Amino acid sequence: MSGRDGESQRREEIATRRAAMARDAGLQRISSVTRWMIAGVVSLSGGLALLAANAFHGRTIASTSNANTAQTTPGSTTPATTTPATTTPATTTPASSGVQAPTPTQAPPVVVSGGS
């Protein structure tokens, strides 16, 4: 009987080892899949960010009439084209200065509540 008990213990030990090896192999496989998924997600999000950056580059649409806009150089804050200081508002008309005055609208004023 001791031979059979030793043999059944050995079979249980082998089954336990196989189960542990299968568990370890599964954990290693899941770990590898997780790493590849993370790498894929990071690459995909980077690619989509690059695509969006190229598609929506943040530039404004150029106006149809460039004569109405004052041009500035990259380092300056004052317009390159200015009117002389000696002209008075009575002698200057909006058509001759190249700048249009703002036009009033009939829209109601925008009210922003601070809340309390």
Buried (B, 14 or more C-beta within 10 A) or exposed (E): EEEEEEEEEEEEEEEEEEEEEEEEEEEEEEEEEEEEEEEEEEEEEEEEEEEEEEEEEEEEEEEEEEEEEEEEEEEEEEEEEEEEEEEEEEEEEEEEEEBEEEEEEEEEEEEEEEEE
